Amino acid sequence: MWVDAYGSEYTVIERAAEVVREGGVILYPSDTIYGLGCDPFCKSAVRRIFEIKKRPGEKGLLVLVPSSDWLERLARGVDSDLLKVCERFWPGPLTIVLKARRELSRELTGREGKIGIRWPANPFLQEWMERIPGPIVSTSANLSGGEVITSASELQELFGSEVDLFVQSEEPVRGTPSTVVDFTCTPPEILRQGPLGQEVERYLAGNFRSRE
C-alpha cells in the first residue's frame, strides 16, 4: 500500500494508526528518509525493530512527537534555553538528545538512558500521530551500520516480510537524516550535521547559555 507522504489519505493513515495501537511495526516515509516505527511504549514492538535492523540493544532510539509538549513527558532537563531552540527549529529535521525519564523502558533508552526526540514538519506524520494519538519510534530503515536505503523496491525486498505495514510514498524519499544535537553535555554537542548543522551551530554559539 502506498501513500503520498505530503497528502492525507484518510484510510491509509487510519490503518497506520491502528497498526501502531495494536503493537505492530511499520515501514514508512518520514520527512527525511524511510523509517521503521512503532509505539515507543510497547516493549515487544521496540524489540522487534532491533531484531529487524540487527541493531545492538544498548543503543537508544529516536522518537517522533506530535508537538513540543511531549518533551517533558519523555525527557529530563528541559529548561527555557532548550525550549527556545525547539521554538526556533521545530517542527523540522532537528533531533534533540536528552536524558530519558527513568520510567521509560531500557529497550527505548538504551544503556546510557538517553532519548532522541524530534517534532517533524511532514503533514502525513503529523496527522498519523494525531490519529494514534501519540508519538512513534523512528529509526532509519536499513540494517544496523549499513547505508541509508531510498529505493522503495529495495526496502520491500529487505523488510517487506518483516513489518506489519509498508506505507510507500508516491514520491521518491531522498532526504538527509536529521541534524542530531546532544543536550546532555555542556556545551551541547552536534553528533550529526544533517541539513541544519551549520545553522544550529551558529544559533547555539550566539544564543545558548551554559546549562548548570
Residue pairs with C-beta under 8 A, 6 or more apart in sequence:
1 12
1 15
1 165
1 166
1 167
1 168
2 152
2 167
2 168
2 169
2 170
3 9
3 12
3 13
3 16
3 29
3 124
3 167
3 168
3 169
3 170
4 124
4 169
4 170
4 171
5 29
5 30
5 31
5 122
5 124
5 125
5 169
5 170
5 171
5 173
6 122
6 123
6 124
6 171
7 123
7 124
8 123
8 124
8 127
12 167
13 124
13 127
13 128
13 131
14 131
15 165
16 26
16 28
16 128
16 131
16 165
16 167
17 128
17 131
17 132
19 25
19 26
19 164
19 165
20 26
20 37
20 38
20 39
20 132
20 136
21 39
21 132
23 38
23 39
23 42
23 44
23 45
24 38
24 45
24 163
24 164
24 165
25 36
25 37
25 38
25 45
25 48
25 49
25 52
25 162
25 163
25 164
26 36
26 37
26 38
26 163
26 164
26 165
26 166
26 167
27 34
27 35
27 36
27 37
27 141
27 155
27 159
27 160
27 163
27 165
27 166
27 167
28 34
28 35
28 37
28 128
28 165
28 166
28 167
29 35
29 124
29 167
29 168
29 169
29 173
30 64
30 120
30 122
30 125
30 138
30 173
30 175
31 93
31 120
31 121
31 122
31 125
31 175
32 93
32 120
32 175
32 176
32 177
32 178
32 194
32 195
33 140
33 141
33 148
33 150
33 173
33 175
33 176
33 177
34 140
34 141
34 149
34 150
34 152
34 155
34 173
35 138
35 139
35 140
35 141
36 49
36 52
36 53
36 137
36 138
36 139
36 140
36 141
36 159
36 163
37 49
37 64
37 136
37 137
37 138
37 139
38 45
38 46
38 48
38 49
38 136
38 137
39 45
39 132
39 134
39 136
39 137
40 46
40 61
40 63
40 104
40 108
40 135
40 136
40 137
41 105
41 108
41 134
43 105
43 107
45 137
46 61
46 105
46 107
46 108
46 137
47 57
47 107
49 55
49 61
49 137
49 139
50 56
50 57
50 107
52 159
52 162
52 163
53 139
53 142
53 143
53 144
54 143
54 144
55 139
55 144
56 144
57 107
57 110
58 110
58 111
58 112
59 110
59 111
60 100
60 108
60 109
60 110
60 112
60 113
60 114
60 115
60 116
61 108
61 110
61 115
61 116
61 137
61 138
61 139
62 95
62 116
62 117
62 118
62 137
62 138
62 139
63 74
63 108
63 115
63 116
63 117
63 118
63 135
63 136
63 137
63 138
64 118
64 119
64 120
64 125
64 129
64 135
64 136
64 137
64 138
65 71
65 74
65 117
65 118
65 119
65 129
65 135
66 119
66 126
66 129
66 130
66 133
66 134
66 135
67 119
68 83
68 86
68 87
68 90
68 119
70 117
70 119
70 135
71 78
71 82
71 83
71 86
71 96
71 98
71 117
72 78
73 101
74 98
74 100
74 101
74 104
74 115
74 117
74 135
75 98
75 99
75 100
75 101
75 115
75 117
76 98
76 99
76 100
76 101
76 102
77 98
77 99
77 183
77 184
77 211
78 98
79 211
81 208
81 209
81 211
82 96
82 98
82 183
84 207
84 208
85 94
85 96
85 181
85 200
85 203
85 204
85 208
86 96
86 119
88 203
89 196
89 199
89 200
89 203
90 118
90 119
91 119
91 120
91 121
91 126
92 119
92 120
92 121
92 196
93 118
93 120
93 121
93 175
93 176
93 178
93 179
93 194
93 195
93 196
94 118
94 178
94 179
94 181
94 194
94 196
94 200
95 116
95 117
95 118
95 178
95 179
95 180
95 181
95 192
95 194
96 116
96 117
96 118
96 181
96 183
97 114
97 115
97 116
97 117
97 180
97 181
97 182
97 183
97 184
97 191
98 114
98 115
98 117
98 183
98 184
99 113
99 114
99 115
99 184
100 108
100 109
100 113
100 114
100 115
102 113
104 115
108 115
108 137
109 115
114 182
114 184
116 180
118 138
118 178
120 126
125 136
128 136
129 135
129 136
140 148
140 177
141 149
141 155
141 159
142 148
142 149
143 158
148 177
149 155
149 158
150 172
150 173
150 174
152 168
152 169
152 173
155 166
156 166
156 168
159 166
160 166
175 195
176 194
176 195
177 192
177 194
178 192
178 194
178 195
178 196
179 190
179 192
179 193
179 194
179 195
179 196
179 197
179 200
180 190
180 191
180 192
180 194
181 188
181 189
181 190
181 191
181 200
181 204
182 188
182 189
182 190
182 191
183 211
186 210
186 211
187 204
187 208
187 210
188 204
188 208
190 197
190 200
190 201
